Amino acid sequence: MAVLLAPDPDSLLLIRRAERLDDPWSGHMALPGGRQSALDQDLVATAIRETAEEVGYSPSREQLVGSLDDVVPRTPVLPPIAVRPFVFTLASRPALDPNPEVAATRWVSLDHLLDSATHDTLELDIRGERRQFAAYRVDEGVVWGLTERIVSDLLRLL
């Protein structure tokens, strides 16, 4: 998973995943990323490759400033995975060319995410059960689940 940070103003890149029946995260706001390939040298290479595939921009290892703690789904119906977020700082916002897996991209200012009015509790129906989740409200929707936890970890460090 790639956490891309860019200035003017300091912002984080989010994507809205395209609607797909076979995708448990279909339509969600997310960070660029995906599954490791046998051809990937390591998980950093996975984050770089998946970002390039999804948004048409390939961050470099020189832009890597570190990683956040691994995150795992809390919902038992999701695949048993662990996500390692890698943080990249960019000198400017690159041109993006999303692939069909990505319905939209959005640079969200860190000030917006840090505003207490942006972070709230969201109630969702998950497989017929009403559950509450922490969430960030952005123009294109809500950031919740794994992505909310990664963003919250990042903001705590900042």
Residue pairs with C-beta under 8 A, 6 or more apart in sequence:
1 31
1 32
1 33
1 47
1 50
1 83
1 84
1 85
1 86
1 150
2 31
2 32
2 33
2 47
2 48
2 50
2 51
2 59
2 85
2 86
2 88
3 12
3 31
3 68
3 85
3 86
3 87
3 88
3 150
3 154
4 12
4 13
4 31
4 32
4 51
4 57
4 59
4 88
4 90
5 11
5 12
5 87
5 88
5 89
5 90
5 110
6 13
6 89
6 90
6 91
6 92
6 93
6 94
6 107
7 90
7 91
7 92
8 92
8 93
9 109
9 110
9 111
10 109
10 110
10 111
11 93
11 107
11 108
11 109
11 110
12 107
12 108
12 110
12 113
12 151
12 154
13 31
13 32
13 55
13 96
13 105
13 106
13 107
13 108
14 29
14 30
14 31
14 105
14 106
14 107
14 108
14 138
14 140
14 143
14 147
15 29
15 30
15 31
15 32
15 54
15 55
15 98
15 102
15 103
15 104
15 105
15 106
16 27
16 28
16 29
16 30
16 102
16 103
16 104
16 105
16 106
16 140
16 141
17 23
17 25
17 26
17 27
17 28
17 29
17 30
17 101
17 102
17 103
18 26
18 27
18 100
18 101
18 102
18 103
19 26
19 27
19 103
20 26
20 101
24 77
24 78
24 79
25 145
27 103
27 141
28 141
28 144
28 145
28 147
29 138
29 140
29 141
29 142
29 143
29 144
29 147
30 146
30 147
31 85
31 147
31 150
32 47
32 50
32 51
32 54
32 55
33 46
33 47
33 50
33 51
33 54
33 83
33 85
34 46
34 50
34 53
34 54
35 46
35 50
36 43
36 46
37 46
37 49
40 46
40 49
43 84
43 86
44 61
44 64
44 86
47 59
47 84
47 86
48 58
48 59
48 60
48 61
49 58
51 57
51 58
51 59
52 58
53 99
53 101
54 98
54 99
54 101
54 102
55 96
55 97
55 98
55 99
55 102
55 105
56 95
56 96
56 97
56 98
56 99
57 94
57 95
57 96
57 97
59 88
59 90
63 88
63 89
63 90
64 86
64 87
64 88
65 87
65 88
65 89
66 86
66 87
67 84
67 85
67 86
67 87
68 84
68 85
68 86
68 87
68 150
68 153
68 154
68 157
69 153
70 82
70 83
70 84
71 82
71 83
71 85
71 146
71 149
71 150
71 153
72 80
72 81
72 82
72 83
73 79
73 80
73 81
73 145
73 146
75 126
75 145
77 127
83 146
83 150
85 150
85 153
85 154
87 154
93 107
96 105
98 104
98 105
104 140
106 138
106 139
106 140
108 138
110 155
110 158
112 118
112 138
113 119
113 136
113 151
113 155
114 155
114 158
118 136
118 137
118 138
119 134
119 135
119 136
119 137
119 152
120 134
120 135
120 137
121 132
121 133
121 134
121 135
122 132
122 133
122 134
122 135
122 142
122 144
123 130
123 131
123 132
123 133
124 130
124 131
124 132
124 133
124 144
125 131
133 144
133 145
133 148
134 144
134 148
134 149
134 152
135 142
135 143
135 144
135 148
136 142
136 143
136 144
136 148
136 151
143 151
